[in-house]
Amino acid sequence: MPKTSARLLALLSLLQARRDWPGQLLAERLEISPRTVRRDVDRLRELGYPITAFKGPDGGYRLHAGARLPPLLFDDDQAVALAVALRTATATGAGIGEAAARALTTVRQVMPARLRHRVDALNVTAVERTGGPPRPQADPRVLLALSDAVRAQEVLRFDYSPAYAPATDDAPPVVRRVEPHRLVTWGGRWYLVAWDLEREDWRTFRADRIRPRTPTGPRFTAREVPGGDVAAFVAARFQGFDAPGAWPCRGEVILDAPASAVAGHIRDGIVEEHGPDRCRVVLGAWSWPGLAAEIGRFDVDIEVVAPDELRSAFAELARRFAVAAGEGHGGSPGSGAP
């Protein structure tokens, strides 16, 4: 028979693996008697693990969530996965970087030496994109409130700050009332996918702009997100394809550059290989000149596939650039000609 300490860890591992365990099956798995199982369950209860017994033909035991956090048990792969997740938490946009660092220190201290060496060898640094303004971090308390409303299926009311400016007396937050469906993360930001009750349509809301109001509203019957796949729905929404509120201007071009060189610079679009050193790009924007300018930044030859509006936008930009260079309307550089 294994030593008591090893036996308790094995029993705890089994109880964490599934919801209900018949007592006889536990005894067989641990190769001990049902009486010893009962004694070991009592010992785990004394350590703070909320284990209850259930009756029936296959009476057994169930591990519940408790009022306080007891010692946890992870296998090797789980411990390494947890450490990696904590190391990269700063890039999630959830505003938990400091708490994650403290949690990683706590977890590392109780790891056996072999796991500490694996975790220390995996020196991961989370680096966010540069070149733009710093992204606002979502308040962890707001994320928890949104998650609770999603789980409880309760109508949520919140103040939503406008996208163009922080909330001020001139631009106060707008009160929204929604049926929350899912909390998702995309590109380092957190979003709430919800059915907007006033607009009667699906919407995505930036979590860092949400300030929940209490109490929450009545319970609702969950709707199915368009297409049935929330990940595909969110990807389509931000890529601007086949979703309500999609980009009003979408175009397709062929760039004289390999897809591997282009894909890293396009976040909300599609990049595919198109022969040797060429790629097909599908992209969206709020205006046709804006889309043309976005594509033109790659500094390679461009072949417009569709639509004609994008082709006209390139022609208009070419005219404007020629004027700016002093070459339009018969002018010359420095002549001041219109």
C-alpha positions as CSV (number, residue, x, y, z in Angstrom):
1,M,0.0,0.0,0.0
2,P,1.4,3.5,-0.9
3,K,2.3,5.8,1.9
4,T,-0.5,8.0,3.3
5,S,0.8,11.2,1.7
6,A,1.2,9.7,-1.7
7,R,-2.2,8.0,-1.4
8,L,-3.9,11.3,-0.6
9,L,-2.3,13.0,-3.6
10,A,-3.5,10.2,-5.8
11,L,-7.0,10.4,-4.4
12,L,-7.1,14.2,-4.9
13,S,-5.9,13.9,-8.4
14,L,-8.7,11.4,-9.2
15,L,-11.4,13.6,-7.5
16,Q,-10.2,16.6,-9.7
17,A,-10.4,14.5,-12.9
18,R,-14.2,13.9,-12.9
19,R,-17.3,15.1,-11.1
20,D,-18.5,11.9,-9.3
21,W,-16.5,8.9,-8.2
22,P,-18.2,5.8,-6.8
23,G,-16.4,4.7,-3.6
24,Q,-15.8,1.2,-4.8
25,L,-14.2,2.4,-8.1
26,L,-11.9,4.7,-6.1
27,A,-10.9,1.8,-3.9
28,E,-10.1,-0.3,-7.0
29,R,-8.1,2.5,-8.7
30,L,-6.1,3.2,-5.5
31,E,-5.8,-0.5,-4.6
32,I,-7.1,0.1,-1.1
33,S,-10.2,-0.8,0.9
34,P,-13.4,1.3,0.9
35,R,-12.8,1.9,4.6
36,T,-9.4,3.4,3.8
37,V,-11.0,5.6,1.1
38,R,-13.4,7.0,3.7
39,R,-10.5,7.8,6.1
40,D,-8.5,9.5,3.3
41,V,-11.5,11.6,2.3
42,D,-11.8,12.7,6.0
43,R,-8.1,13.7,5.9
44,L,-8.6,15.8,2.8
45,R,-11.6,17.5,4.4
46,E,-9.4,18.5,7.3
47,L,-7.0,20.1,4.8
48,G,-9.8,22.3,3.4
49,Y,-11.1,20.2,0.4
50,P,-14.9,20.4,0.3
51,I,-15.7,16.7,-0.5
52,T,-19.2,15.5,-0.1
53,A,-20.6,12.0,-0.2
54,F,-23.6,11.0,-2.3
55,K,-25.9,8.0,-1.8
56,G,-27.3,5.5,-4.2
57,P,-26.3,2.1,-5.7
58,D,-23.0,3.6,-6.7
59,G,-22.6,5.9,-3.7
60,G,-19.3,7.8,-3.7
61,Y,-17.7,11.2,-3.5
62,R,-17.7,14.6,-5.2
63,L,-15.2,17.5,-4.9
64,H,-16.9,20.9,-4.7
65,A,-15.7,24.5,-4.9
66,G,-15.0,25.7,-1.4
67,A,-15.1,29.0,0.5
68,R,-11.3,29.2,0.6
69,L,-8.6,28.1,-1.7
70,P,-7.0,24.8,-0.5
71,P,-3.7,23.5,-1.8
72,L,-3.9,22.7,-5.5
73,L,-2.4,19.7,-7.4
74,F,-1.1,20.0,-10.9
75,D,0.6,17.4,-13.0
76,D,3.9,18.4,-14.8
77,D,2.3,19.5,-18.0
78,Q,-0.4,21.5,-16.2
79,A,2.2,23.3,-14.1
80,V,4.3,24.3,-17.1
81,A,1.2,25.4,-19.0
82,L,0.2,27.6,-16.1
83,A,3.6,29.2,-15.9
84,V,3.6,30.0,-19.6
85,A,0.1,31.5,-19.4
86,L,1.2,33.7,-16.5
87,R,4.3,34.8,-18.3
88,T,2.3,36.0,-21.3
89,A,-0.6,37.5,-19.3
90,T,0.7,41.1,-19.9
91,A,-0.2,40.8,-23.6
92,T,-3.8,39.8,-23.0
93,G,-5.1,43.3,-22.4
94,A,-6.8,42.3,-19.2
95,G,-4.8,44.6,-16.9
96,I,-3.5,41.7,-14.7
97,G,0.3,41.9,-15.4
98,E,1.3,42.6,-11.9
99,A,-1.0,40.0,-10.4
100,A,0.2,37.4,-12.9
101,A,3.8,38.1,-12.0
102,R,3.1,37.6,-8.3
103,A,1.1,34.4,-9.0
104,L,4.0,33.0,-11.1
105,T,6.4,33.7,-8.2
106,T,4.1,31.8,-5.9
107,V,3.6,28.8,-8.2
108,R,7.4,28.6,-8.9
109,Q,8.3,28.5,-5.2
110,V,6.3,25.3,-4.7
111,M,7.4,23.6,-7.9
112,P,9.8,20.6,-7.7
113,A,13.3,21.4,-9.0
114,R,12.8,19.5,-12.3
115,L,9.8,21.7,-13.1
116,R,11.5,24.9,-12.0
117,H,14.3,24.2,-14.4
118,R,11.8,23.7,-17.3
119,V,9.9,26.9,-16.5
120,D,13.1,28.9,-16.1
121,A,14.5,27.6,-19.4
122,L,11.3,28.7,-21.2
123,N,12.1,32.4,-21.0
124,V,9.1,33.9,-22.7
125,T,8.7,37.7,-23.1
126,A,5.3,39.0,-24.3
127,V,5.8,41.9,-26.7
128,E,2.9,44.0,-27.8
129,R,2.7,45.7,-31.2
130,T,4.5,49.1,-31.4
131,G,4.0,52.1,-33.6
132,G,0.6,53.2,-32.2
133,P,-0.9,54.6,-29.1
134,P,-0.8,52.3,-26.1
135,R,-3.9,50.1,-25.9
136,P,-6.2,50.6,-22.9
137,Q,-6.2,47.7,-20.4
138,A,-9.6,46.2,-19.5
139,D,-10.4,46.3,-15.8
140,P,-10.3,42.7,-14.3
141,R,-13.3,43.6,-12.2
142,V,-15.3,44.6,-15.3
143,L,-14.3,41.4,-17.0
144,L,-15.5,39.4,-14.0
145,A,-18.8,41.3,-14.0
146,L,-19.3,40.7,-17.7
147,S,-18.5,37.0,-17.3
148,D,-20.9,36.7,-14.5
149,A,-23.7,38.2,-16.6
150,V,-22.9,35.9,-19.5
151,R,-23.0,32.8,-17.2
152,A,-26.2,33.9,-15.4
153,Q,-27.9,34.9,-18.7
154,E,-29.1,38.2,-17.2
155,V,-29.7,41.4,-19.2
156,L,-26.8,43.8,-18.7
157,R,-27.0,47.6,-18.5
158,F,-23.8,49.6,-18.9
159,D,-22.3,53.0,-19.7
160,Y,-20.4,52.8,-23.0
161,S,-17.8,55.5,-23.8
162,P,-17.8,56.7,-27.4
163,A,-15.0,55.5,-29.6
164,Y,-13.9,58.9,-30.8
165,A,-13.2,60.4,-27.4
166,P,-13.1,59.7,-23.7
167,A,-16.3,60.4,-21.8
168,T,-16.6,64.1,-21.0
169,D,-19.5,66.5,-20.4
170,D,-19.6,67.1,-24.2
171,A,-19.4,63.4,-25.0
172,P,-21.1,61.5,-22.2
173,P,-21.2,57.7,-22.1
174,V,-24.2,56.1,-23.8
175,V,-26.4,53.7,-21.8
176,R,-26.7,50.3,-23.5
177,R,-28.9,47.4,-22.6
178,V,-27.9,44.0,-24.0
179,E,-28.2,40.3,-23.7
180,P,-24.5,39.3,-23.1
181,H,-23.5,36.2,-25.1
182,R,-19.7,35.8,-24.8
183,L,-16.6,37.5,-23.6
184,V,-13.8,37.2,-26.2
185,T,-10.2,38.5,-26.7
186,W,-9.0,39.7,-30.1
187,G,-5.7,41.3,-30.9
188,G,-4.8,42.2,-27.3
189,R,-8.2,43.7,-26.5
190,W,-11.3,42.3,-24.8
191,Y,-14.8,42.4,-26.3
192,L,-18.3,41.6,-25.2
193,V,-20.4,39.9,-27.9
194,A,-24.1,40.7,-27.1
195,W,-27.5,41.1,-28.6
196,D,-28.4,44.8,-28.4
197,L,-32.0,45.1,-27.2
198,E,-32.6,48.6,-28.5
199,R,-31.0,48.1,-32.0
200,E,-32.2,44.5,-32.2
201,D,-28.9,43.3,-33.7
202,W,-25.7,41.7,-32.7
203,R,-22.9,44.0,-31.5
204,T,-19.4,43.8,-30.1
205,F,-18.4,46.2,-27.3
206,R,-14.8,47.1,-26.2
207,A,-14.6,45.9,-22.6
208,D,-12.2,48.8,-21.6
209,R,-15.1,51.2,-22.6
210,I,-17.7,49.4,-20.5
211,R,-18.8,50.5,-17.0
212,P,-21.5,48.0,-15.8
213,R,-24.5,49.2,-14.0
214,T,-26.1,47.3,-11.1
215,P,-28.3,45.5,-10.6
216,T,-28.5,43.4,-13.7
217,G,-31.8,42.9,-15.5
218,P,-34.1,39.8,-15.9
219,R,-32.9,36.5,-17.1
220,F,-33.2,35.7,-20.9
221,T,-33.1,32.7,-23.2
222,A,-29.8,32.7,-25.0
223,R,-29.9,33.3,-28.7
224,E,-27.6,31.6,-31.2
225,V,-24.9,33.9,-32.6
226,P,-25.0,34.1,-36.5
227,G,-23.4,31.0,-37.9
228,G,-23.4,29.3,-34.5
229,D,-19.7,29.8,-34.0
230,V,-18.7,32.8,-31.9
231,A,-15.0,32.7,-33.0
232,A,-16.0,32.8,-36.7
233,F,-18.5,35.5,-36.0
234,V,-15.9,37.7,-34.2
235,A,-13.3,37.1,-36.9
236,A,-15.7,38.0,-39.6
237,R,-16.8,41.1,-37.8
238,F,-13.3,42.5,-37.4
239,Q,-12.1,41.3,-40.9
240,G,-15.2,43.0,-42.3
241,F,-16.8,40.0,-44.1
242,D,-20.4,38.9,-44.1
243,A,-21.3,40.3,-40.7
244,P,-23.6,43.1,-39.5
245,G,-21.6,46.4,-39.2
246,A,-18.9,45.1,-41.6
247,W,-16.5,47.4,-43.4
248,P,-18.5,49.5,-45.9
249,C,-15.5,49.3,-48.4
250,R,-13.9,46.0,-49.2
251,G,-11.4,45.3,-51.9
252,E,-9.2,42.6,-53.4
253,V,-5.7,43.1,-54.8
254,I,-2.7,41.2,-55.9
255,L,0.6,42.4,-54.4
256,D,4.1,41.7,-55.9
257,A,5.3,40.4,-52.5
258,P,5.3,37.0,-50.8
259,A,2.5,36.3,-48.4
260,S,5.0,35.7,-45.6
261,A,6.2,39.3,-45.9
262,V,2.7,40.9,-46.0
263,A,0.8,38.8,-43.5
264,G,2.6,40.2,-40.4
265,H,1.5,43.7,-41.3
266,I,-2.2,43.0,-41.9
267,R,-4.3,42.4,-38.8
268,D,-7.9,42.5,-40.0
269,G,-7.7,40.9,-43.5
270,I,-7.0,37.8,-45.6
271,V,-3.6,37.1,-47.1
272,E,-3.1,34.1,-49.4
273,E,-0.2,32.9,-51.6
274,H,-0.7,33.8,-55.3
275,G,2.1,32.3,-57.2
276,P,5.8,32.9,-56.7
277,D,6.5,36.0,-54.7
278,R,3.0,37.2,-55.0
279,C,0.0,37.2,-52.7
280,R,-3.8,37.9,-52.8
281,V,-5.0,40.4,-50.2
282,V,-8.6,41.1,-49.2
283,L,-9.0,44.1,-46.9
284,G,-11.7,46.5,-45.6
285,A,-11.8,50.1,-44.6
286,W,-14.3,52.9,-43.9
287,S,-13.6,54.7,-47.2
288,W,-12.2,53.8,-50.6
289,P,-9.3,56.3,-50.5
290,G,-8.5,55.0,-47.0
291,L,-8.4,51.5,-48.3
292,A,-6.2,52.5,-51.3
293,A,-3.8,54.3,-49.0
294,E,-3.7,51.2,-46.6
295,I,-2.8,49.0,-49.5
296,G,-0.3,51.5,-51.0
297,R,1.8,51.5,-47.9
298,F,3.4,48.2,-48.9
299,D,5.6,49.9,-51.6
300,V,5.2,47.1,-54.2
301,D,3.4,46.8,-57.5
302,I,-0.4,46.5,-57.1
303,E,-3.0,44.8,-59.3
304,V,-6.5,45.7,-58.4
305,V,-8.9,42.7,-58.8
306,A,-12.1,44.3,-57.5
307,P,-14.1,46.5,-57.2
308,D,-14.1,49.4,-59.6
309,E,-14.5,51.8,-56.7
310,L,-11.1,50.8,-55.4
311,R,-9.6,51.3,-58.8
312,S,-11.1,54.8,-58.9
313,A,-9.7,55.5,-55.4
314,F,-6.2,54.7,-56.6
315,A,-6.6,57.0,-59.5
316,E,-7.8,59.8,-57.2
317,L,-4.9,59.3,-54.9
318,A,-2.5,59.4,-57.8
319,R,-4.0,62.7,-58.9
320,R,-3.7,64.1,-55.4
321,F,-0.1,62.9,-55.0
322,A,0.8,64.4,-58.3
323,V,-0.6,67.8,-57.3
324,A,1.3,67.5,-54.0
325,A,4.5,66.8,-55.9
326,G,3.9,69.9,-58.1
327,E,3.3,67.8,-61.2
328,G,-0.4,68.2,-61.6
329,H,-2.2,70.7,-63.8
330,G,0.9,71.8,-65.6
331,G,2.6,72.9,-62.4
332,S,6.2,72.3,-61.5
333,P,7.9,71.7,-58.2
334,G,8.0,74.9,-56.2
335,S,6.0,76.9,-58.8
336,G,3.0,77.2,-56.5
337,A,0.7,76.1,-59.4
338,P,-2.7,74.6,-58.2
